[in-house]
């Protein structure tokens, strides 16, 4: 184990930044977290944490707390736009993984991470109201500049400041606007009785004719659940990508007016939402360099991707594990940052491109193509279900959460 380094600057207190702080602390490496927000609020909607991400969070001692907040998913289910069943696959522990799959409110996940950082590192390790405007460095240290407050100096800086990263913009000033895929998302949460297995991550339909992704993210004592739902629809234009932008039902409801299936009333689910948020499907073209001397990028600052399959949060968590391990193993922190880039850059860039071209619901799109969007009488007459399973396994392998890559239960 290498000697511990001077304090590390973690720029950003989201999922990736807080996981990084906990990972560094576990290895005895001191750090300070600088977050732009002036207070932590339970923002956003649901997120799926696959077993590869839960493996890391479990190693940080967080699984028991996560179980108190999220829903341990049992299965992925796929239906066409007529509500007809296409495929069900077990997930998490039910698929033989050593670690569960948690569907959880993003705000709850953030709270679990934040509370752990405050408890383990102390409240003085987290600095709110510190919006980074850029970094400067020399051969021995790096200094982060912040809006409205003084600069901070450390041994290295790890920029986890999100999709609109100021540090990324410093090194890629001509990158331009985000890449818009011609799809807009609307997302919401609705409290209601459970549907299907009460632990199903369910995808219905296709983007072209109406698509929904629906899953529970919180259990209540009265037997109801908080259900997360989202829809993706083609659009020619879009607003700025901001997770807090309010959405309107009338802007997206049309494809779902008649989706009252015997297992779920989708229009009622949407109408009962506590709130609705609108978000464009945007990412950025992959870059071939994250590390610049004593500064590197992590999470959305490094590889902003479409918010599909929980990949954004999961890949930030995996980044945090790798970089903290390398900083612990190597004497030269700048060399550790380069080693982190070597290990993670190609993997995550591939996921960015896969999320554009082949999302998890490509299974439904295949059936839609073969049936012309019409109801079918018998799925086996249209496609061998084994082919659908193979498509799903291919995506899992690319995203890094196949059973082979994560490991099964012992």
TORLUM-10815 format. One record per residue (C-alpha): residue number from 1; residue in one letter; x, y, z. Coordinates in steps of 0.5 Angstrom, whole numbers, plus 500, padded with zeros to 3 digits. Each point is the difference from the previous one (the first is absolute). Example, Ala and Ser with C-alpha at 12.3 -4.5 7.8 and 13.67 -1.06 7.14 Angstrom:
<sites>
SITE  num  residu    x    y    z
SITE    1       A  525  491  516
SITE    2       S  502  507  498
</sites>
This chain:
<sites>
SITE  num  residu    x    y    z
SITE    1       X  500  500  500
SITE    2       X  503  507  498
SITE    3       X  501  505  505
SITE    4       X  494  505  501
SITE    5       X  500  506  496
SITE    6       X  498  507  502
SITE    7       X  493  502  499
SITE    8       X  496  499  494
SITE    9       X  495  505  497
SITE   10       X  493  497  498
SITE   11       X  496  505  496
SITE   12       X  493  498  500
SITE   13       X  495  496  506
SITE   14       X  496  496  495
SITE   15       X  500  493  500
SITE   16       X  507  499  497
SITE   17       X  503  505  505
SITE   18       X  497  497  506
SITE   19       X  502  493  498
SITE   20       X  507  502  499
SITE   21       X  500  504  506
SITE   22       X  498  494  504
SITE   23       X  505  495  496
SITE   24       X  506  505  501
SITE   25       X  498  500  508
SITE   26       X  500  492  500
SITE   27       X  507  500  497
SITE   28       X  502  506  505
SITE   29       X  501  505  495
SITE   30       X  498  507  502
SITE   31       X  495  504  496
SITE   32       X  496  506  500
SITE   33       X  493  500  496
SITE   34       X  498  507  496
SITE   35       X  493  500  498
SITE   36       X  496  506  496
SITE   37       X  494  499  504
SITE   38       X  498  504  506
SITE   39       X  496  494  503
SITE   40       X  499  493  499
SITE   41       X  493  499  497
SITE   42       X  497  493  498
SITE   43       X  499  502  493
SITE   44       X  499  496  494
SITE   45       X  496  493  499
SITE   46       X  502  493  500
SITE   47       X  506  496  498
SITE   48       X  502  493  499
SITE   49       X  506  498  504
SITE   50       X  503  493  496
SITE   51       X  504  495  504
SITE   52       X  506  503  497
SITE   53       X  499  507  504
SITE   54       X  497  496  506
SITE   55       X  506  496  501
SITE   56       X  504  507  501
SITE   57       X  495  503  504
SITE   58       X  500  493  504
SITE   59       X  508  500  501
SITE   60       X  499  507  503
SITE   61       X  495  497  505
SITE   62       X  494  504  497
SITE   63       X  495  494  498
SITE   64       X  496  499  507
SITE   65       X  498  507  499
SITE   66       X  498  500  493
SITE   67       X  496  494  502
SITE   68       X  496  505  504
SITE   69       X  499  505  495
SITE   70       X  499  496  493
SITE   71       X  497  494  497
SITE   72       X  504  494  499
SITE   73       X  498  499  492
SITE   74       X  498  492  498
SITE   75       X  499  501  493
SITE   76       X  501  504  493
SITE   77       X  493  499  497
SITE   78       X  499  502  492
SITE   79       X  493  501  497
SITE   80       X  498  503  493
SITE   81       X  495  506  500
SITE   82       X  494  496  500
SITE   83       X  502  498  507
SITE   84       X  502  493  497
SITE   85       X  505  496  504
SITE   86       X  507  499  496
SITE   87       X  505  498  505
SITE   88       X  502  500  508
SITE   89       X  507  499  502
SITE   90       X  502  499  508
SITE   91       X  505  505  502
SITE   92       X  504  502  506
SITE   93       X  500  494  505
SITE   94       X  495  497  497
SITE   95       X  504  499  494
SITE   96       X  506  497  504
SITE   97       X  504  506  501
SITE   98       X  504  501  506
SITE   99       X  497  507  501
SITE  100       X  493  502  499
SITE  101       X  497  505  495
SITE  102       X  497  506  504
SITE  103       X  495  505  497
SITE  104       X  500  506  504
SITE  105       X  498  508  500
SITE  106       X  506  503  498
SITE  107       X  499  505  506
SITE  108       X  500  494  505
SITE  109       X  506  497  497
SITE  110       X  504  507  500
SITE  111       X  497  501  508
SITE  112       X  504  493  501
SITE  113       X  506  502  497
SITE  114       X  500  507  503
SITE  115       X  498  498  507
SITE  116       X  506  495  500
SITE  117       X  505  505  498
SITE  118       X  498  505  505
SITE  119       X  500  494  505
SITE  120       X  507  497  498
SITE  121       X  504  506  498
SITE  122       X  496  505  504
SITE  123       X  496  506  498
SITE  124       X  506  505  499
SITE  125       X  502  495  494
SITE  126       X  494  503  496
SITE  127       X  500  507  497
SITE  128       X  493  502  497
SITE  129       X  499  506  496
SITE  130       X  507  499  497
SITE  131       X  499  501  492
SITE  132       X  506  498  497
SITE  133       X  502  505  494
SITE  134       X  507  497  498
SITE  135       X  507  497  502
SITE  136       X  507  502  500
SITE  137       X  506  495  502
SITE  138       X  507  499  500
SITE  139       X  505  495  501
SITE  140       X  498  498  507
SITE  141       X  493  503  501
SITE  142       X  493  502  497
SITE  143       X  496  506  502
SITE  144       X  493  500  499
SITE  145       X  496  507  499
SITE  146       X  493  501  503
SITE  147       X  495  505  498
SITE  148       X  499  505  506
SITE  149       X  505  496  505
SITE  150       X  507  499  500
SITE  151       X  504  495  496
SITE  152       X  502  493  503
SITE  153       X  507  496  499
SITE  154       X  501  493  500
SITE  155       X  505  495  498
SITE  156       X  495  498  494
SITE  157       X  493  502  498
SITE  158       X  495  495  497
SITE  159       X  494  504  497
SITE  160       X  493  496  501
SITE  161       X  496  507  498
SITE  162       X  495  497  496
SITE  163       X  498  500  493
SITE  164       X  501  508  499
SITE  165       X  507  499  504
SITE  166       X  504  506  500
SITE  167       X  507  496  500
SITE  168       X  498  496  494
SITE  169       X  498  507  496
SITE  170       X  507  503  502
SITE  171       X  504  494  497
SITE  172       X  494  500  494
SITE  173       X  498  507  499
SITE  174       X  498  499  493
SITE  175       X  496  493  501
SITE  176       X  493  504  499
SITE  177       X  493  498  501
SITE  178       X  498  493  503
SITE  179       X  498  495  495
SITE  180       X  493  499  499
SITE  181       X  497  494  498
SITE  182       X  493  502  498
SITE  183       X  497  497  506
SITE  184       X  497  504  506
SITE  185       X  498  497  507
SITE  186       X  495  501  505
SITE  187       X  501  497  507
SITE  188       X  495  500  506
SITE  189       X  499  496  506
SITE  190       X  493  497  502
SITE  191       X  498  497  507
SITE  192       X  495  494  499
SITE  193       X  499  493  501
SITE  194       X  505  495  497
SITE  195       X  500  497  493
SITE  196       X  503  493  497
SITE  197       X  505  497  506
SITE  198       X  500  507  504
SITE  199       X  507  500  498
SITE  200       X  500  500  492
SITE  201       X  504  505  496
SITE  202       X  496  500  494
SITE  203       X  500  503  493
SITE  204       X  495  501  495
SITE  205       X  499  502  493
SITE  206       X  505  503  496
SITE  207       X  503  508  499
SITE  208       X  497  500  493
SITE  209       X  492  498  502
SITE  210       X  501  502  508
SITE  211       X  504  497  505
SITE  212       X  500  499  507
SITE  213       X  505  498  506
SITE  214       X  497  499  506
SITE  215       X  502  497  507
SITE  216       X  499  501  508
SITE  217       X  505  504  504
SITE  218       X  498  500  507
SITE  219       X  495  495  504
SITE  220       X  495  503  505
SITE  221       X  497  497  506
SITE  222       X  493  500  498
SITE  223       X  502  496  494
SITE  224       X  500  505  494
SITE  225       X  507  502  497
SITE  226       X  503  506  496
SITE  227       X  500  498  493
SITE  228       X  505  503  495
SITE  229       X  498  501  493
SITE  230       X  503  503  494
SITE  231       X  499  501  493
SITE  232       X  504  502  494
SITE  233       X  497  503  493
SITE  234       X  503  502  494
SITE  235       X  501  508  500
SITE  236       X  503  505  495
SITE  237       X  502  505  505
SITE  238       X  502  500  508
SITE  239       X  501  504  506
SITE  240       X  506  501  504
SITE  241       X  502  493  504
SITE  242       X  498  502  507
SITE  243       X  497  494  504
SITE  244       X  495  505  504
SITE  245       X  497  503  493
SITE  246       X  492  499  502
SITE  247       X  496  496  494
SITE  248       X  493  500  498
SITE  249       X  496  494  499
SITE  250       X  496  503  493
SITE  251       X  507  500  497
SITE  252       X  501  492  500
SITE  253       X  494  497  502
SITE  254       X  497  498  493
SITE  255       X  503  493  499
SITE  256       X  498  498  507
SITE  257       X  493  502  500
SITE  258       X  497  493  499
SITE  259       X  506  496  504
SITE  260       X  495  497  505
SITE  261       X  502  493  500
SITE  262       X  498  495  505
SITE  263       X  506  500  504
SITE  264       X  501  508  500
SITE  265       X  496  506  498
SITE  266       X  506  504  497
SITE  267       X  495  507  499
SITE  268       X  498  499  508
SITE  269       X  508  499  502
SITE  270       X  502  507  496
SITE  271       X  494  504  502
SITE  272       X  501  498  508
SITE  273       X  507  503  499
SITE  274       X  503  504  506
SITE  275       X  504  504  495
SITE  276       X  502  499  493
SITE  277       X  507  502  497
SITE  278       X  503  501  493
SITE  279       X  506  498  498
SITE  280       X  504  500  493
SITE  281       X  503  494  498
SITE  282       X  507  503  499
SITE  283       X  507  497  501
SITE  284       X  507  502  497
SITE  285       X  505  497  495
SITE  286       X  505  496  504
SITE  287       X  507  504  501
SITE  288       X  507  496  500
SITE  289       X  503  503  506
SITE  290       X  497  502  507
SITE  291       X  506  501  504
SITE  292       X  504  506  499
SITE  293       X  506  500  505
SITE  294       X  498  500  507
SITE  295       X  492  501  498
SITE  296       X  496  495  497
SITE  297       X  492  499  498
SITE  298       X  495  495  503
SITE  299       X  493  498  499
SITE  300       X  496  504  496
SITE  301       X  506  505  499
SITE  302       X  504  495  497
SITE  303       X  494  496  496
SITE  304       X  494  503  500
SITE  305       X  495  495  497
SITE  306       X  492  499  499
SITE  307       X  497  499  507
SITE  308       X  498  492  498
SITE  309       X  501  494  504
SITE  310       X  503  504  506
SITE  311       X  506  500  496
SITE  312       X  502  507  502
SITE  313       X  500  499  508
SITE  314       X  503  493  499
SITE  315       X  506  502  496
SITE  316       X  501  506  505
SITE  317       X  500  495  505
SITE  318       X  505  496  497
SITE  319       X  505  505  498
SITE  320       X  500  502  507
SITE  321       X  502  493  502
SITE  322       X  505  500  495
SITE  323       X  504  507  501
SITE  324       X  500  499  508
SITE  325       X  503  493  499
SITE  326       X  505  503  495
SITE  327       X  502  506  505
SITE  328       X  501  495  505
SITE  329       X  504  495  496
SITE  330       X  505  505  497
SITE  331       X  505  505  503
SITE  332       X  499  505  494
SITE  333       X  493  503  501
SITE  334       X  500  503  493
SITE  335       X  502  493  497
SITE  336       X  494  497  503
SITE  337       X  496  505  497
SITE  338       X  503  498  493
SITE  339       X  499  492  502
SITE  340       X  493  502  502
SITE  341       X  498  503  493
SITE  342       X  504  494  497
SITE  343       X  495  495  504
SITE  344       X  494  503  499
SITE  345       X  500  505  494
SITE  346       X  498  495  494
SITE  347       X  495  496  504
SITE  348       X  496  506  502
SITE  349       X  501  503  493
SITE  350       X  497  493  497
SITE  351       X  494  501  505
SITE  352       X  498  507  497
SITE  353       X  500  498  493
SITE  354       X  496  493  502
SITE  355       X  495  504  504
SITE  356       X  499  504  494
SITE  357       X  499  495  495
SITE  358       X  498  494  504
SITE  359       X  496  501  506
SITE  360       X  497  495  505
SITE  361       X  493  500  497
SITE  362       X  503  498  493
SITE  363       X  497  493  501
SITE  364       X  493  504  500
SITE  365       X  502  503  493
SITE  366       X  502  494  497
SITE  367       X  493  497  502
SITE  368       X  497  506  497
SITE  369       X  504  500  494
SITE  370       X  498  492  498
SITE  371       X  492  502  502
SITE  372       X  500  506  497
SITE  373       X  497  503  506
SITE  374       X  494  496  500
SITE  375       X  498  495  506
SITE  376       X  503  493  499
SITE  377       X  496  493  502
SITE  378       X  506  496  502
SITE  379       X  507  503  501
SITE  380       X  504  494  498
SITE  381       X  497  500  493
SITE  382       X  503  507  499
SITE  383       X  507  499  504
SITE  384       X  504  495  504
SITE  385       X  500  503  507
SITE  386       X  507  497  500
SITE  387       X  502  506  495
SITE  388       X  497  505  505
SITE  389       X  504  498  506
SITE  390       X  506  500  496
SITE  391       X  499  507  498
SITE  392       X  499  502  507
SITE  393       X  506  496  502
SITE  394       X  504  504  495
SITE  395       X  498  507  503
SITE  396       X  501  497  507
SITE  397       X  507  498  498
SITE  398       X  502  507  497
SITE  399       X  497  504  506
SITE  400       X  504  495  504
SITE  401       X  495  497  505
SITE  402       X  500  493  496
SITE  403       X  500  494  505
SITE  404       X  506  498  497
SITE  405       X  504  507  502
SITE  406       X  497  502  507
SITE  407       X  500  493  502
SITE  408       X  495  495  503
SITE  409       X  497  498  507
SITE  410       X  505  496  504
</sites>
